[in-house]
Amino acid sequence: MSEESIVRNCAPTLAGMKTGNLFSTFFETRSGFVEDLRTYRAHLKNKGIEFLPIRISDGRALMYMFRPDSLQRDLSQPDNSEFLRGLGYDTEDPYKAVGALIRRFRYFSFPHEIGLFLSYPLEDVRGFIDYKGACYKYAGLWKVYGDVENSKRTFKRYKQCTESFCRRLNAGASMDDLIA
């Protein structure tokens, strides 16, 4: 897991624009992965960012980077809270909510409510679940069932952020330099 990979996949979260990002990474040895993870986690925690494996298997890890304060804000929104509580989530504590998400990954290949952990609008998360991924109005970083124009603007901002962060990293900035 490299800084380049983390920046490419998580720039909007590093910038403070987005609650969380999810990405998959490969690793050669479990011990090397654990050591890299320990290093990144310690460094990011000082910046108010958490970085956790959601699922690990066969030399691959599904990683979740998030800002606990932002996740707490998202979980506190009444509609989001009600929806997630209906699925058995504790929405009072972001760490408990992430723990529940990790447990749900053991039973479901991909629990779609994860969109709420990634700053997706509830309308789009519900639409994806209700329509089983079909009948969407637009597809970008996620499938849009609600406000297409707002989502397009959001996708553009996230893309610009990622491009900017990758350019700066390639020009010699460190990941630490990029974190808001």
Secondary structure, DSSP 8 states (H G I E B T S, - for coil): --HHHHHHHHHHHHTTSSSEEEEEEE-S-HHHHHHHHHHHHHHHHTTT-EEEEEEEETTEEEEEEE-HHHHHHHHHSHHHHHHHHTTT---S-HHHHHHHHHHHHHHSSS-GGGGGGGT--HHHHHHHHHTTT-S-SEESSSEESS-HHHHHHHHHHHHHHHHHHHHHHHTT--HHHH--
